[in-house]
Amino acid sequence: MRARWAVLMSDDLRKPVGLTVFERPDVKTRVQHSAASWIAVEVLRPVWLWRRELFLLAVPVLAALGGAGAVWAAVGLDVNAVIGSALMAGGAAGVLLLGSVCVPVVRTALRVWLSHARVRRQWDKACRFCGLETIAVRVPRVKYVTDLPTGSRLRIRLPRGQSAADLEAGADRLASALDVRAVRVHPNPDAARWPDVDILRKHPFRDEMRNPMMIRSPLVDADRWSLWDGVPVGMDDMGAWAQLRLPGRNVLVGGEPEAGKSVAVSNVLAAAALDPDAVVLGIDGKQVELGLWVPVLSAPLAVTIEDACALLDGLVAEMDGRYAKLASSGARVVTRDMELPLVLLVVDELRLFTAHPDRKLRDRFNRVLTDVVARGRAAGIIAVCATQKPSSDVVPTSLRDLFAYRWVLRCSTRDASDTVLGAGWASEGHNAASIAPEDRGLGLLLAEGGVPASVKAAFLSDGDIAQVVARGAALRDGGRT
């Protein structure tokens, strides 16, 4: 009993009880605080974190002291004159400071300046609560703050002995301590000590009433576009436009019915339609998905597997001819300054062709499509393939791995999500099956060598598509005359 009592009363288990008024993190130090270290931690550090606010408060005080000192030096120790001049100088400085706030530019700059200081204090406190403090009482420091529509992006300087992996391991705890939706850490490949941290405060794809938001595509109002400049296909969860750099890359889009697959593909088609130099080809197994784009197609829309194979055979011949031109000119890839237009091939509902009941036609289609996807990139041929049944029999691994961009919208299973993104991503938390059904157009976009990012496709209504197609057809007609 005595031994048990000794264990219960050990120093490790002896904790204060009661209702704490202020939460304070446990500080781990090598030894007990000396007077100097206590002053540094409890006085100097808070003063440093509040330095911007203290500076604003100090302006009228310093002005008052300066005015009092000037009068004292001029007329001697006249108490009334010194106090009066101090009040006048301090009041004038305060009025000037408040008056400057009435200027919109100054007010905005001051608000941003102070909000960034608040972010630094919150980050410092959260790191200490989450155990990211070194034994020398140092935490990762915020060097720069960038405001984004849904949160903030921080450039962090890590203390010696810590890595970005330490921040990643504590991301969930940091999100809880900061009371935000999520915290994401991005290691810096150029400087390991300076990672970026995204703090997500607002839901990027819902309004204040928690209703799904609709994102308007900038292509709707564009007069013309160039596929060489990239295609804005949607908005990521930090409020930035997701751009697809298509030359030299292919795109695979998958998702269950009504997940927004057609909208995602339409953004790429809209950019190609507004590029009068682009060659646009379409294969549509359902015969209606690409019907609105027929006026800007460079060849008749292929709707049967026989027509699709014939179209692909012609594309292979074009590809071989381009490779012959590249070889004769000593180049390896098609570039913007060459007189070779980019070719965009869109295949909608891949399943109707890759799983066709006629084995000979199916094998022929799969062979030719794989050839185009594999070799077409350097020849300026871009393939965009979409399916609403992302499974291994529809998208074989040998074909999927040829797509640099893989965009999976909501799926019914995690296996379907992995079929598009690649094996193992769902187990790491990137699972399109967890997307809410009402979030149409929302998916996970994986760029080559990256990590899947949440991206919601910009919406194009049938009316928007009609406007874009009309402008695209006019651009092409103007080029022919």
Steps between C-alpha positions, in 0.01 A plus 500: 500500500781739587675427166177556313447833678854602403421432134177695516677797655797499260604828341386386155144447622473797736289749300308810607125458498220749461364727229778668306427852386767511229635203309878495494719250318746288694847643440780244477838641594832349595499651848283726713458855375750754618387859544643595161341207315167564672508863386587390147214249482230679697574865416719549195335234285143636551627854439660384175181324387292811579757746361280636222210584730738644759658718232163653412425565865846648551467758220286752695697432819831569329352809335385626839842441656667670205274805526553524874876470460509771235304746717711414804817573305358827368336661806630296791300304756162665460263221609191639331681565174668158500175313575305706248752443223512127581122473475493700178779298335357166613149599395621624163686173441193301603271703274745465211515125557122468514460729201732287290271203568227685309708467183391170337848401382656569840214326680537188285877491544466548876238227525719254309806600706319436829327183381836350403627580848200319646574197280856493633381505861244227440760285325753547781245401763371202299851363447569513873173325585572229241843414632693646207727685739868411516675452833638851450138632496507575128212435261461521121482869411278672246705706257235592241121492493303488175125555518289268286122491451453204734786546744869582519825364365796528735869476419652336807858498629565182696727502804812289470426135564145506359377400156187547291405144599467617863249763388312246286476264795344777709272643228177366652595629846593838355163522325326429830712752691443768235128411478508476120378247243839356414874561497711374210879495481689528171873417520722740310717307250744791477542567874400231750498750787238723333180299440164654410194444717143550380241591764145436376242703694196510274337229294622574148198366314209595728337835569410638843181291498704185430355470151728386214643791304514523123830614347475695177761417239705795366481332160135602469597865455830446317523609136765241418744269675816302434556147622866590542406741780336240721135437574321621817281201580386583852577635845711325762417502871721804564300708252759496220431399141621153405680520166568203271814535289387277216787490246691179565239365742182292490195519727292220653165591660289250692200506730161352563192620302392857590835569669583780255729315259354669190547845655865424569558392140307800367755742646776346289276495193409866553865604496562295186191646332630853559841410355460536121833326442404186692373183334212352702392137457222320686397142574166474679365158591174644637455720188363798696776612739708675231211596274513869594866519394451368145529847331863533621609142429755454223354163395161331532416381850573127535218320682562135412806293577564455127500877446714545812761252376508669160546842664781366718670336202502836324639663813780242516590582140507872589715421803749301291519786250573746780775280637656490154497883491651519848775258402583698185519826696705354784229569761355258754166663586255736336543856626291812472711661228459203263230504235330197651167559679416320820254215460242434773336157500203459737363153571181507706384185671809290456321190629286464187817443297759342732239246619324453165348151454674451163844380607675580171368854485567548871860383471551719194362806677705439814818449299463813290384721789792386715736584214353850465511567875855363533664662197276795425626728775825597331317539168261762640205260532304525827257228606218567747315182598196485728303216654220463753609147587860526619600137542805296404325337204407843360823684581786248506803597707717501187273770352436698819870549572539686170277786620689784669177655632251275678180657625259284696163638604269331746516120481296231670803309633857574603619242245342705222679808633832316498434376147525859375757646739716192552523226759544610861373858488171415674684346794694826535178698536445600136174317439239632256238270654488736799382797288142601582246420223379861490851627417469445127815586309722456805782252467864419564745619236838331485775662295813308412730462797261678735236430762126491422339839559131579549377683191147596404436527128379833365141474382399537136130492425365399160447869428862578592621219275289633213659845539852358512434276199358793301811709569726205424325426171525868402874498576546194280287642218699822515823307470376319189395813311 
